[in-house]
Structures are given as C-alpha cells and as structure tokens.
Amino acid sequence: MIYRILLSDTGYYVGMAIEAFFAIAAIVLLILLLKYGLPEKKERPTKEKRVKSEPTTYALAYVAGGGTGDAPAVEYYTKGKKVVLKLNMFTTPVGKQFDGWYDGSKRYLPAHKYTMPGQSVTLTAQWKDIVKEEDKREAVKYNLCYVGGEGGGKGPAVEKYEKGEKITLKSNMYEIPEGKEFDGWSDGVRKYYAGNEFVMPEQNVTLTAQFKETVKKEVRDEVASTVVAESDGQKIVVEQPEQVDGGMTPDGRPIIVNVYNTKSNTEKTVEKEIIHEKEESEEGLEFADYTILQLYELLTEEQKRYFDKLKDAALAKPQAKLTVGKSFFNIKIGKRSILKLRIKRLITVGEYALENDILKDFKKQDPNKAGNAKIKVRPTLVAVTDESTLETALDMIDLVHKQILEG
C-alpha cells in the first residue's frame, strides 16, 4: 500500500485518498465495460499487392493456299517478337513448287526471321510453276544483216533478234549507183520497203538493197486523149494521165503513178500536177492510192483500237454525224468538223480545226465582214502512237466540241 510507504501522518491520509480514487475509477471502468464492451481494434491499412499483368499475345497461323494437308497448331507471340518461319509442311500442288509465305502485303521465305506485329497474322503458302530446264535456256537470237547489193559504202552492224520480233526496216544507207534509185530490201523471196515492219523468222536473214533505173517523168507536148473543162470562161484541155511504174506494195501488188499535164487553149501551161509522187505522198508511195477503208485494214490491232476509240468518242457528242471521204473520216456537228480522222504511214492521225480567241475576234470585226474574207484555219494534227497521245487526242475532241458550242 502506498500509505504504508509514507512515514508521516499527512502521507498516510494522502495515500488513503489516492487509493480510494483508483478504486472508484476501477469500479466506473468496470461498469462501462459491462455496458458497452471492449472497443473494437482498428486494423492498420494494408498495402495492396501489385499483380503483374500478362503481356498481350497475337496468333500466328499457317494456311495451305493451293496446297493440301494439315496446318500446324496456331502459335502466339507478343508484339516485336522475332519468329523463325517454318518450312513448308503442306502437300505441293502438281506442277508447282513452294515459293514462300505471304502475310497479305509481303512474301517471306522459310527460315526467315519474321517480326510479329501488334495483331494476329495468317501466313498463306505461295506456289509457282515449275520452270522446265529448256525454258531456262537463253532465247535463241538470229542475225539480221543489211548488204549493199549494187550500192557502195559500209553497212550497219549485224543485229540480233528472237523469232517473232517485229523490226522496222532501215532506210537505205548505201551509195546509190548512177542513174538508179533505191527500191527497197530483198530477203531473196520478197521485197520490203524502208519503214515496213519485218517479222524475224527462225533463221538468219540477209536483206539486200535493191536499185532500179530512175524513171523520168516527162510531160508530153502532144495530147493523146483530152478532157475539156471550163475555168473563168476559158477552155482548159486536160490530157489523160501518163501512167508510170511506181514499184510494188508490201503484198506484191503493182503501184501506178499518174502524171497529168494540163494546158489552156492558148498553149500556155496552166497547171502541172503529179499525183502521188513519192516525195509528196503523206501515206508513202506504196499506200498512195489506198482508200481510208483499205488503209484501216492494214493497221495493227493497236492502231485500229486507237482509230475506233477516237471515232466513237467524237460520234458520242450530241448531233454528231459521220461522213466518209476517200482518204478520211469526217465527224461533224452541223457544218463544223469536230474530228477528221486520217491514216498516215499506218498511224492514226486526228485533225482538229481550232481557233484562238484573237482569230475569232478578228473574224467578227466589221472590216473583215465587209471584205467578205474567207480565212482558212490550218488543222492541228495529233499522231496517236501510244496511250499518252491517245489521251491527248481524246481531250482535243472535247476542246473542239466546247468551241463549237460556244460559237
């Protein structure tokens, strides 16, 4: 007891008081415990354990394409994983050989390291035809040699071509003998003209220059037979044409060149015209007397397609009509030509009558109307040799059509 420890009387009483206080406090505490019970123990908040999430994986599958057999099990990889691609496990189709794997955008060879993208991938087996040994050999080429025949000088180097190749024959490069003129090339069987298309046979070919005597185109003074015509009140006497040998066409037909001599009744030469002379012919001498329809039949399939494409495009314009001349197709709207089609040197050529704004304004001016002047506009020509020039020729049709509508 506390008060027993204290020696003085005062200490005794103080100790008794303290002891009584603690006794009362204990009784009060006991009553509270009996009434309310012990206080609940507060648990300390625990730190949450971080669980590591599994990385996302994507499927990699192999399929047979045109092959047969069971595919391997689907594999799963994370993005960026480098995977060594499998060898072919499918049965190869007959006549084919394995040519790698295709992921939809690129082909990969087996054992290639493939980087896995962030998505599932299907690799499809690719197959290609087996190349036979005989197909691997280099294509056989044959010699094409030009020789001068009677002509002098050095010829070009020997050229080599495969069977079936199409070659445009060269112009003459040899010296022409005196009193003669170049008359094409001969392979010993046929004669060909410079610029003709030659198909290489399955053998070497030697083309020998051909020369013929120069034909003198003399205008006769005497008129054997005449045709009388009127011009400005004067009688014009026109003789029947003199026919001159013009050589042969590529298919072996003879060409006749007509030479006219026109005289007035005063014996003064009014006009001299040589029809289809080689230097003036736009189609070339061998095609001089051909009609547009005959020339069309001589075109390549590609040139026929160009010709038909232009004709159909022009005829598709409202109110367009077609007229056929000897050497042209003319497609008009009213009196205005929207397209005139010709064939020159076996090339489709479109003619377009276009006027610029300056010329149109000039034709509308009063002085020009008063003078009743007739101004002829030279046509714009487009030779159609490929898809690019075809597009240009088609655009020109639209341009002329727009000008016609505006006029």
CORJO-V404890 format. One line per field, one symbol per residue. phi: phi as a letter, one per 40 degrees, with the letter a starting at -180 (. if undefined). A space follows every 10 residues. Layout:
phi: ???
//
This chain:
phi: .ccccccccc cccccccccc cccccccccc cccccbgccc cccccccccc ccccccbbcb bbbcgccbhc ccccbbaccg ccbcccccbc ccccgbacbh bbchbacbcc gccbccccac bbcbcbbbcc ccdcccccdc bbcbbbbcgc cbhcccccbb acdgccbccc ccbbccdcgb acbgbbcgbb bbcdgccbcc ccacbbbbcb bbcccccccc ccccabbcbb afgbcbbbcc cccbcbgbcd cgccbbbcbb bbbcccgccc abbbcgcdcb cccgdcbccc cccccccccc ccccccdccc cccccccdgc bbbbccbabb bbbgccccab cbbbffbcbb bbcbbccccc ccccccdccc cfcbbccccc bbccbacccc ccccccdccc ccccccc
//
